[in-house]
Amino acid sequence: MRTPEQELRNMRRVALLLIAAAAEALADQGNGPAPRRIVVSIPDRMVALVEDGRVVRTYPVAVGKPATPTPSGTYEVVQRIPDPTWYAPKKVVPPGKANPLGTRWIGLSRKGYGIHGTNNPRSIGRNASHGCVRMRNQDVEDLFERVSVGDVVELHDAPNPELDRIFGTQLAAVVSGGQ
């Protein structure tokens, strides 16, 4: 049988262990994966993958036509589908060369919208889609491997200082012929 002093010492020991475990758990939260965002500049027709405030990669894209514009706003990745099937009214296109979604679908929390590949790579750099963000297949495959469900996707329909910071040098190089 334990004495009251022994019980008190035991409870203190357990309390200290719990406090140490909680402190360690809180410290580990700062060591998780870097915050990741996909930033889309609709007017520049460019996408950037940003991790922990640093631009990891940029890609040229096609965005919505004037009649079917890409919506601006902040969304989340809700789906990642390799080799998607395209469903349209009275038409289903299985994975393959004829599929307008290309080789990957990154679905957004705005129903019906996503970032995807294409069977028409000449459309990249244009306002050509029905509102989705369209990428070259090799680019969307690269992005697909780098993002996860839950990542933030920002679709910007007007220039702003952050877009200038992210895309400014790439756009200047394109305008000047890559010099």
N, CA and C of each residue as an Amber inpcrd file, in Angstrom:
protein
   537
   0.8330000  -1.1730000   0.0000000   0.0000000   0.0000000   0.0000000
   0.8830000   1.2450000   0.0000000   0.5070000   2.2330000  -0.8320000
   1.2940000   3.4630000  -0.9360000   0.8340000   4.4710000   0.0980000
   1.7960000   5.2780000   0.4880000   1.4710000   6.3510000   1.4280000
   0.9460000   7.5300000   0.6210000   0.2620000   8.4690000   1.2710000
  -0.2100000   9.6670000   0.5560000   0.9370000  10.4420000  -0.0970000
   2.0980000  10.4720000   0.5210000   3.2460000  11.1820000  -0.0650000
   3.7130000  10.4880000  -1.3510000   3.7050000   9.1620000  -1.3530000
   4.1000000   8.4080000  -2.5430000   3.0920000   8.6300000  -3.6800000
   1.8190000   8.6400000  -3.3610000   0.7700000   8.9050000  -4.3570000
   0.9500000  10.3030000  -4.9500000   1.2240000  11.2920000  -4.1100000
   1.4170000  12.6710000  -4.5630000   2.6300000  12.7540000  -5.4880000
   3.7320000  12.1000000  -5.1200000   4.9290000  12.0890000  -5.9670000
   4.6360000  11.4160000  -7.3150000   3.8890000  10.3340000  -7.2770000
   3.5230000   9.6260000  -8.5000000   2.6570000  10.5090000  -9.4040000
   1.6910000  11.2090000  -8.8340000   0.8230000  12.1040000  -9.6130000
   1.6410000  13.2460000 -10.2080000   2.6080000  13.7850000  -9.4630000
   3.4720000  14.8570000  -9.9850000   4.2840000  14.3430000 -11.1670000
   4.8210000  13.1210000 -11.0260000   5.6150000  12.5170000 -12.0900000
   4.7740000  12.3680000 -13.3610000   3.5410000  11.8790000 -13.2040000
   2.6400000  11.7120000 -14.3510000   2.3080000  13.0730000 -14.9630000
   2.0440000  14.0610000 -14.1250000   1.7360000  15.4040000 -14.6190000
   2.9120000  15.9740000 -15.4000000   4.1360000  15.8060000 -14.9050000
   5.3150000  16.3010000 -15.6160000   5.4970000  15.5930000 -16.9510000
   5.2390000  14.2830000 -16.9830000   5.3330000  13.5490000 -18.2460000
   4.3010000  14.0410000 -19.2530000   3.0820000  14.3020000 -18.7840000
   2.0380000  14.8170000 -19.6830000   2.3970000  16.1990000 -20.2080000
   2.9300000  17.0570000 -19.3490000   3.3350000  18.3990000 -19.7790000
   4.4530000  18.3010000 -20.8030000   5.4330000  17.4480000 -20.5650000
   6.5410000  17.2700000 -21.5120000   6.0430000  16.7380000 -22.8520000
   5.1220000  15.7820000 -22.8150000   4.5750000  15.2260000 -24.0560000
   3.7940000  16.2900000 -24.8240000   3.0120000  17.1090000 -24.1260000
   2.2520000  18.1750000 -24.7900000   3.1890000  19.1990000 -25.4030000
   4.2500000  19.5720000 -24.7010000   5.2140000  20.5400000 -25.2300000
   5.8990000  19.9890000 -26.4800000   6.2450000  18.7120000 -26.4580000
   6.8770000  18.0850000 -27.6170000   5.9220000  18.0470000 -28.8080000
   4.6600000  17.7350000 -28.5450000   3.6690000  17.7000000 -29.6260000
   3.4920000  19.0820000 -30.2430000   3.4510000  20.1190000 -29.4210000
   3.3230000  21.4810000 -29.9450000   4.5510000  21.8760000 -30.7470000
   5.7370000  21.5040000 -30.2720000   6.9610000  21.8270000 -31.0010000
   6.9910000  21.1170000 -32.3450000   6.5010000  19.8760000 -32.4100000
   6.4960000  19.1230000 -33.6620000   5.5650000  19.7230000 -34.6990000
   4.5260000  20.4440000 -34.2700000   3.5940000  21.0300000 -35.2380000
   4.3010000  22.0070000 -36.1580000   5.3070000  22.6980000 -35.6950000
   6.0540000  23.6410000 -36.5200000   6.9610000  22.9570000 -37.5170000
   7.1780000  21.6540000 -37.3940000   8.0800000  20.9360000 -38.2770000
   7.3480000  20.1610000 -39.3570000   6.0430000  20.3500000 -39.4920000
   5.2630000  19.6370000 -40.4920000   5.5460000  20.1760000 -41.8770000
   4.7700000  19.7180000 -42.8590000   4.9860000  20.1870000 -44.2220000
   4.7450000  21.6870000 -44.3340000   5.4970000  22.3020000 -45.2220000
   5.3690000  23.7490000 -45.4250000   3.9860000  24.0690000 -45.9860000
   3.3990000  25.2090000 -45.5740000   2.1170000  25.5930000 -46.1740000
   2.2800000  25.7130000 -47.6980000   1.3460000  25.1290000 -48.4130000
   1.4420000  25.0730000 -49.8740000   0.2070000  25.7140000 -50.4750000
   0.4190000  26.5220000 -51.5180000  -0.6770000  27.1660000 -52.2420000
  -0.4200000  27.0590000 -53.7330000  -1.5030000  26.9680000 -54.4630000
  -1.4480000  27.0950000 -55.9100000  -2.0300000  28.4690000 -56.2130000
  -1.2180000  29.3220000 -56.8480000  -1.6400000  30.6890000 -57.1530000
  -1.8010000  30.8020000 -58.6600000  -3.0080000  31.2150000 -59.0860000
  -3.3090000  31.3440000 -60.5060000  -3.5360000  32.8140000 -60.8280000
  -2.7810000  33.3250000 -61.7950000  -3.0230000  34.6650000 -62.3300000
  -3.8070000  34.4890000 -63.6200000  -5.1030000  34.7700000 -63.5430000
  -5.9660000  34.6040000 -64.7120000  -5.5290000  35.5420000 -65.8460000
  -5.2820000  36.8570000 -65.5770000  -4.8900000  37.7240000 -66.6950000
  -3.5340000  37.3690000 -67.3080000  -2.6190000  36.8240000 -66.4900000
  -1.2980000  36.4600000 -67.0050000  -1.2620000  35.0430000 -67.5610000
  -2.3340000  34.2760000 -67.2920000  -2.4180000  32.8840000 -67.7130000
  -1.1860000  32.1020000 -67.2530000  -0.9620000  32.2100000 -65.9260000
   0.1630000  31.5270000 -65.2830000  -0.2920000  30.9300000 -63.9570000
   0.3540000  29.8250000 -63.5790000   0.1350000  29.1760000 -62.2870000
   1.4750000  29.0930000 -61.5830000   1.4500000  29.2990000 -60.2650000
   2.6550000  29.1130000 -59.4540000   2.3360000  28.1780000 -58.3060000
   3.2660000  27.3060000 -58.0030000   3.2000000  26.5060000 -56.7910000
   4.0800000  27.2230000 -55.7770000   3.4610000  27.6320000 -54.6540000
   4.1580000  28.3970000 -53.6210000   4.1790000  27.5650000 -52.3480000
   5.3740000  27.3460000 -51.8090000   5.5160000  26.6110000 -50.5520000
   6.2580000  27.4900000 -49.5600000   5.6420000  27.6930000 -48.4050000
   6.2440000  28.4820000 -47.3300000   6.6850000  29.8520000 -47.8410000
   5.8650000  30.4560000 -48.7110000   6.1400000  31.7860000 -49.2380000
   7.1270000  31.8220000 -50.3880000   7.6640000  30.6950000 -50.7950000
   8.6710000  30.6200000 -51.8550000   8.0700000  29.9840000 -53.1050000
   8.3180000  30.5910000 -54.2550000   7.8410000  30.0420000 -55.5280000
   8.6950000  28.8310000 -55.8800000   8.0460000  27.6740000 -55.9570000
   8.7310000  26.4250000 -56.2750000   8.7780000  26.2090000 -57.7800000
   7.6720000  26.5300000 -58.4490000   7.5570000  26.2480000 -59.8790000
   6.4570000  27.1090000 -60.4730000   6.6210000  27.5320000 -61.7190000
   5.5600000  28.2380000 -62.4420000   5.2800000  27.5000000 -63.7380000
   4.0380000  27.6690000 -64.2170000   3.6020000  26.9680000 -65.4260000
   2.7010000  27.9050000 -66.2360000   2.7960000  27.8780000 -67.5710000
   1.8220000  28.5930000 -68.3900000   0.5330000  27.7740000 -68.4650000
  -0.5980000  28.4560000 -68.5850000  -1.8910000  27.7680000 -68.6180000
  -2.8300000  28.4410000 -69.6070000  -3.9400000  27.7760000 -69.8730000
  -5.0830000  28.3780000 -70.5570000  -6.1480000  28.5890000 -69.4870000
  -6.9170000  29.6530000 -69.6390000  -8.0080000  29.9450000 -68.7060000
  -9.2990000  30.1050000 -69.5000000 -10.3720000  30.4460000 -68.8080000
 -11.6830000  30.5260000 -69.4290000 -11.8140000  31.5760000 -70.5120000
 -12.6450000  31.2500000 -71.5020000 -12.9990000  32.1990000 -72.5570000
 -13.8480000  33.3170000 -71.9420000 -13.9810000  34.4570000 -72.6250000
 -14.8270000  35.5230000 -72.0830000 -16.2600000  35.0580000 -71.7860000
 -16.7930000  34.1470000 -72.5980000 -18.1610000  33.6670000 -72.3700000
 -18.2480000  32.6890000 -71.1950000 -17.1200000  32.0530000 -70.8640000
 -17.0740000  31.0760000 -69.7610000 -15.8170000  31.3360000 -68.9290000
 -15.7740000  32.4490000 -68.2070000 -14.5380000  32.8420000 -67.5110000
 -14.1860000  31.9200000 -66.3410000 -12.9110000  31.8940000 -66.0390000
 -12.4250000  31.2020000 -64.8520000 -12.8540000  32.0210000 -63.6380000
 -13.4840000  31.4090000 -62.6480000 -13.9540000  32.1710000 -61.4860000
 -12.7850000  32.5670000 -60.5830000 -12.8420000  33.7820000 -60.0580000
 -11.8260000  34.1830000 -59.0880000 -12.2820000  33.7350000 -57.7080000
 -11.3370000  33.6490000 -56.7850000 -11.6660000  33.2700000 -55.4170000
 -10.6410000  32.3160000 -54.8510000 -10.8570000  31.9510000 -53.6040000
  -9.9680000  31.0170000 -52.9170000 -10.7220000  29.7180000 -52.6820000
 -10.1250000  28.6360000 -53.1130000 -10.7360000  27.3190000 -53.0480000
  -9.7330000  26.3300000 -52.4610000 -10.1200000  25.0680000 -52.4200000
  -9.2250000  24.0060000 -51.9720000  -9.2130000  22.8850000 -52.9960000
  -8.1230000  22.1430000 -53.0190000  -8.0660000  20.9180000 -53.8190000
  -8.9330000  19.8870000 -53.0900000  -9.9260000  19.3320000 -53.7900000
 -10.8030000  18.3270000 -53.1880000 -10.6700000  16.9610000 -53.8600000
 -10.0310000  16.9110000 -55.0390000  -9.8610000  15.6460000 -55.7670000
  -8.5350000  15.6530000 -56.5030000  -7.9610000  14.4870000 -56.6330000
  -6.7880000  14.2610000 -57.4830000  -7.0700000  12.9720000 -58.2420000
  -7.3150000  13.0980000 -59.5580000  -7.6860000  11.9150000 -60.3380000
  -6.7080000  11.7470000 -61.5020000  -5.9250000  10.6550000 -61.4720000
  -5.0860000  10.3660000 -62.6390000  -5.9420000   9.7580000 -63.7480000
  -5.6040000  10.0510000 -64.9800000  -6.3120000   9.5120000 -66.1470000
  -7.8320000   9.6170000 -65.9900000  -8.3300000  10.8620000 -65.8890000
  -9.7700000  11.0500000 -65.6480000 -10.6220000  10.7300000 -66.8680000
 -11.8840000  10.4740000 -66.6030000 -12.8980000  10.3430000 -67.6460000
 -13.6300000  11.6670000 -67.7170000 -13.9280000  12.1340000 -68.9510000
 -14.6430000  13.4020000 -69.1240000 -16.1150000  13.1010000 -69.3760000
 -16.9680000  13.7140000 -68.5630000 -18.4140000  13.5430000 -68.6890000
 -19.0230000  14.8510000 -69.1590000 -19.7110000  14.8050000 -70.2770000
 -20.4230000  15.9660000 -70.8100000 -21.8470000  15.5100000 -71.1170000
 -22.7510000  16.4660000 -71.3370000 -24.1150000  16.0500000 -71.6830000
 -24.1080000  15.1280000 -72.9090000 -24.6530000  13.9440000 -72.7250000
 -24.7870000  12.9440000 -73.7870000 -23.4530000  12.4870000 -74.3740000
 -22.3630000  12.6530000 -73.6020000 -21.0600000  12.2400000 -74.1110000
 -20.1510000  11.8740000 -72.9440000 -19.4450000  10.7620000 -73.0910000
 -18.4530000  10.3260000 -72.1110000 -17.1770000   9.9980000 -72.8830000
 -16.0590000  10.6030000 -72.4540000 -14.7830000  10.3370000 -73.1130000
 -13.8590000   9.6780000 -72.0930000 -13.4910000   8.4170000 -72.3410000
 -12.6040000   7.7230000 -71.4050000 -11.1870000   8.2940000 -71.4740000
 -10.3260000   7.8880000 -70.5370000  -8.9280000   8.3360000 -70.5900000
  -8.3120000   7.9940000 -71.9400000  -7.4440000   8.8780000 -72.4180000
  -6.7720000   8.6410000 -73.6980000  -6.5200000   9.9420000 -74.4210000
  -5.9950000   9.8400000 -75.6200000  -5.5840000  11.0240000 -76.3920000
  -6.7350000  11.9690000 -76.7300000  -7.9510000  11.4740000 -76.8390000
  -9.0960000  12.3120000 -77.2030000  -9.7190000  13.0210000 -75.9910000
  -9.2560000  12.7070000 -74.7840000  -9.8730000  13.2550000 -73.5790000
  -9.4780000  14.7190000 -73.3780000 -10.4610000  15.6410000 -73.3320000
 -10.1540000  17.0670000 -73.1540000  -9.5250000  17.3870000 -71.8030000
  -9.6340000  16.4760000 -70.8090000  -9.0360000  16.7180000 -69.4920000
  -7.5790000  16.2850000 -69.4360000  -7.0810000  15.7120000 -70.5100000
  -5.6990000  15.2780000 -70.5210000  -5.4710000  14.1320000 -69.5490000
  -4.3100000  14.1300000 -68.9170000  -3.8940000  12.9920000 -68.1050000
  -4.1530000  13.1450000 -66.6080000  -4.5180000  14.3400000 -66.1360000
  -4.7320000  14.5400000 -64.6950000  -5.8520000  15.5510000 -64.4590000
  -6.5880000  15.3320000 -63.3640000  -7.6350000  16.2470000 -62.8970000
  -7.3490000  16.5850000 -61.4450000  -7.2480000  17.8830000 -61.1530000
  -7.1190000  18.3870000 -59.7870000  -8.3940000  19.1800000 -59.5390000
  -9.3610000  18.5600000 -58.8680000 -10.6720000  19.1690000 -58.6730000
 -10.6680000  20.1820000 -57.5400000 -11.4040000  21.2690000 -57.7490000
 -11.4890000  22.3490000 -56.7630000 -12.7850000  22.2750000 -55.9700000
 -12.8130000  22.9720000 -54.8590000 -14.0080000  23.0070000 -54.0100000
 -15.1380000  23.8020000 -54.6570000 -14.9020000  24.4530000 -55.7650000
 -15.9780000  25.0640000 -56.5590000 -16.4100000  24.0010000 -57.5700000
 -17.6040000  23.4750000 -57.3710000 -18.1010000  22.3380000 -58.1550000
 -17.9660000  22.5780000 -59.6570000 -17.4230000  21.5800000 -60.3300000
 -17.2940000  21.6190000 -61.7780000 -16.0240000  22.2750000 -62.2830000
 -15.2040000  22.8160000 -61.3960000 -13.9860000  23.5110000 -61.8070000
 -12.7650000  22.7640000 -61.3030000 -11.7100000  22.8530000 -62.1060000
 -10.4790000  22.2020000 -61.7100000  -9.3030000  22.6750000 -62.5350000
  -8.1730000  22.0840000 -62.2240000  -6.9390000  22.2760000 -62.9800000
  -6.6850000  20.9250000 -63.6470000  -6.4760000  20.9390000 -64.9580000
  -6.3500000  19.6670000 -65.6720000  -5.4460000  19.7940000 -66.8820000
  -5.1290000  18.6530000 -67.4420000  -4.3490000  18.6130000 -68.6720000
  -5.2190000  18.9480000 -69.8680000  -4.6990000  18.6490000 -71.0470000
  -5.4510000  18.9700000 -72.2600000  -5.0510000  18.0540000 -73.4150000
  -5.9670000  17.8970000 -74.3370000  -5.6520000  17.2290000 -75.5980000
  -5.4010000  18.2660000 -76.6900000  -5.3250000  19.5400000 -76.2980000
  -5.0890000  20.6430000 -77.2170000  -4.0030000  21.5690000 -76.6600000
  -2.7430000  21.1490000 -76.6800000  -1.6860000  21.9520000 -76.0670000
  -1.4850000  23.3270000 -76.7040000  -1.9610000  23.5220000 -77.9370000
  -1.8360000  24.8470000 -78.5740000  -2.7030000  25.8980000 -77.8790000
  -3.6550000  25.4590000 -77.0380000  -4.5170000  26.4120000 -76.3330000
  -3.8260000  27.0630000 -75.1330000  -2.7090000  26.5120000 -74.7080000
  -2.0110000  27.0510000 -73.5370000  -1.5440000  28.4730000 -73.8500000
  -1.7580000  29.3620000 -72.8860000  -1.4190000  30.7730000 -73.0690000
  -2.5940000  31.5890000 -73.5960000  -3.7440000  30.9700000 -73.7480000
  -4.9230000  31.6460000 -74.3060000  -6.1050000  31.5830000 -73.3430000
  -7.1140000  32.3710000 -73.6410000  -8.4080000  32.2640000 -72.9610000
  -9.2180000  31.2950000 -73.8160000  -9.2060000  29.9990000 -73.4370000
  -9.7400000  28.9870000 -74.3330000 -10.6260000  27.9480000 -73.6650000
 -10.6800000  27.9090000 -72.3380000 -11.4010000  26.8290000 -71.6690000
 -12.8390000  27.2250000 -71.3400000 -13.5550000  26.2890000 -70.7480000
 -14.9130000  26.5650000 -70.2690000 -14.8950000  27.0650000 -68.8300000
 -13.7400000  27.5100000 -68.3460000 -13.6180000  28.0670000 -66.9990000
 -12.5610000  27.3940000 -66.1570000 -12.1860000  26.1790000 -66.5420000
 -11.1340000  25.4790000 -65.8120000  -9.7680000  26.0690000 -66.1640000
  -8.7740000  25.6780000 -65.3910000  -7.3870000  26.0370000 -65.6700000
  -6.7780000  24.8340000 -66.3790000  -6.3490000  25.0610000 -67.5990000
  -5.8700000  23.9920000 -68.4730000  -4.3460000  24.0780000 -68.5690000
  -3.6770000  22.9240000 -68.4360000  -2.2120000  22.8790000 -68.4830000
  -1.7370000  21.8490000 -69.5010000  -0.4860000  22.0030000 -69.9370000
   0.1290000  20.9400000 -70.7350000   0.1550000  19.6780000 -69.8800000
  -0.0020000  18.5250000 -70.4890000  -0.0620000  17.2810000 -69.7250000
   1.1790000  17.0720000 -68.8570000   2.3740000  17.3200000 -69.4010000
   3.5760000  17.0960000 -68.5880000   3.6160000  18.0630000 -67.4030000
   3.0780000  19.2700000 -67.5610000   3.0540000  20.2380000 -66.4570000
   2.0430000  19.8400000 -65.3920000   0.8400000  19.4210000 -65.8090000
  -0.1640000  19.0330000 -64.8100000   0.2650000  17.7580000 -64.0940000
   0.9850000  16.8880000 -64.7760000   1.4990000  15.6860000 -64.1120000
   2.5160000  16.0630000 -63.0320000   3.3590000  17.0380000 -63.3220000
   4.3280000  17.5140000 -62.3360000   3.6150000  18.1560000 -61.1450000
   2.6710000  19.0540000 -61.4230000   1.9190000  19.7140000 -60.3530000
   1.1380000  18.6960000 -59.5260000   0.5160000  17.7430000 -60.1840000
  -0.2840000  16.7050000 -59.5310000   0.5290000  15.9700000 -58.4640000
   1.7890000  15.6690000 -58.7730000   2.6460000  14.9540000 -57.8220000
   3.0560000  15.8220000 -56.6440000   2.9560000  17.1290000 -56.7790000
   3.4200000  18.0530000 -55.7380000   2.3120000  18.5400000 -54.8020000
   1.0390000  18.3310000 -55.1690000  -0.0600000  18.8840000 -54.3680000
  -0.8780000  17.7760000 -53.7190000  -1.6430000  18.1870000 -52.7070000
  -2.4780000  17.2480000 -51.9500000  -3.8780000  17.8010000 -51.7950000
  -4.8230000  16.9010000 -51.5180000  -6.1710000  17.3290000 -51.1630000
  -6.0450000  18.2360000 -49.9350000  -6.7530000  19.3510000 -49.9670000
  -6.7020000  20.3140000 -48.8690000  -5.8190000  21.5090000 -49.1550000
  -4.9390000  21.4240000 -50.1600000  -4.1030000  22.5720000 -50.5020000
  -4.9800000  23.7150000 -51.0040000  -4.5690000  24.9240000 -50.7060000
  -5.3030000  26.1240000 -51.1000000  -5.0070000  26.4550000 -52.5590000
  -6.0460000  26.8670000 -53.2880000  -5.9100000  27.3190000 -54.6770000
  -6.5150000  28.7180000 -54.7550000  -5.6830000  29.6860000 -55.1250000
  -6.1310000  31.0760000 -55.2530000  -6.2130000  31.4230000 -56.7340000
  -7.4010000  31.8430000 -57.1820000  -7.6040000  32.2620000 -58.5660000
  -7.8000000  33.7770000 -58.5580000  -6.8190000  34.4980000 -59.1080000
  -6.8350000  35.9680000 -59.1050000  -7.2050000  36.4860000 -60.4890000
  -8.2220000  37.3720000 -60.5450000  -8.6560000  37.9060000 -61.8390000
  -8.1300000  39.3050000 -62.1260000  -7.2870000  39.8370000 -61.2430000
  -6.7230000  41.1710000 -61.4500000  -5.2980000  41.1990000 -60.9060000
  -4.4410000  42.0260000 -61.5130000  -3.0690000  42.1320000 -61.0030000
  -3.0670000  42.6280000 -59.5580000  -2.0540000  42.2220000 -58.8190000
  -1.8440000  42.7250000 -57.4610000  -0.3620000  42.5840000 -57.1410000
   0.1120000  43.2030000 -56.0690000   1.5560000  43.1600000 -55.7700000
   2.1110000  41.7440000 -55.6060000   1.3300000  40.8180000 -55.0250000
   1.8490000  39.4640000 -54.8650000   2.0250000  38.7860000 -56.2200000
   1.0740000  38.9700000 -57.1260000   1.2250000  38.3820000 -58.4570000
   2.4270000  38.9790000 -59.1770000   2.6420000  40.2940000 -59.0080000
   3.8190000  40.9260000 -59.6000000   5.0930000  40.3020000 -59.0520000
   5.0990000  40.0370000 -57.7390000   6.2790000  39.4280000 -57.1200000
   6.4840000  38.0060000 -57.6360000   5.4050000  37.2440000 -57.7330000
   5.5070000  35.8430000 -58.1480000   5.8370000  35.7160000 -59.6300000
   5.1210000  36.4480000 -60.4700000   5.2300000  36.2370000 -61.9080000
   5.9940000  37.3280000 -62.6490000   6.3300000  38.4220000 -61.9880000
   6.9470000  39.5700000 -62.6530000   8.1580000  39.2340000 -63.4830000
   9.1090000  38.4860000 -62.9280000  10.3300000  38.1890000 -63.6770000
  10.0570000  37.2470000 -64.8380000   9.1600000  36.2780000 -64.6580000
   8.8590000  35.3650000 -65.7550000   8.1930000  36.1160000 -66.9060000
   7.2480000  37.0000000 -66.5570000   6.5440000  37.7350000 -67.6050000
   7.4700000  38.7110000 -68.3060000   8.3640000  39.3430000 -67.5610000
   9.3200000  40.2620000 -68.1890000  10.2210000  39.5010000 -69.1570000
  10.6290000  38.2760000 -68.7860000  11.4920000  37.4720000 -69.6650000
  10.7360000  37.0570000 -70.9280000   9.4580000  36.7360000 -70.7850000
   8.6580000  36.3490000 -71.9520000   8.4950000  37.5340000 -72.8840000
   8.1980000  38.7190000 -72.3370000   7.9850000  39.9180000 -73.1500000
   9.2690000  40.3240000 -73.8570000  10.4140000  40.1760000 -73.1870000
  11.6820000  40.6060000 -73.7800000  12.3300000  39.5080000 -74.6180000
  11.6590000  38.4040000 -74.7930000  12.1970000  37.3230000 -75.6090000
  13.1470000  36.4090000 -74.8540000  13.0450000  36.3870000 -73.5180000
  13.8470000  35.4770000 -72.7150000  15.2330000  36.0110000 -72.4160000
  15.4820000  37.2690000 -72.6440000  16.8090000  37.8430000 -72.4220000
  17.0540000  38.1690000 -70.9780000
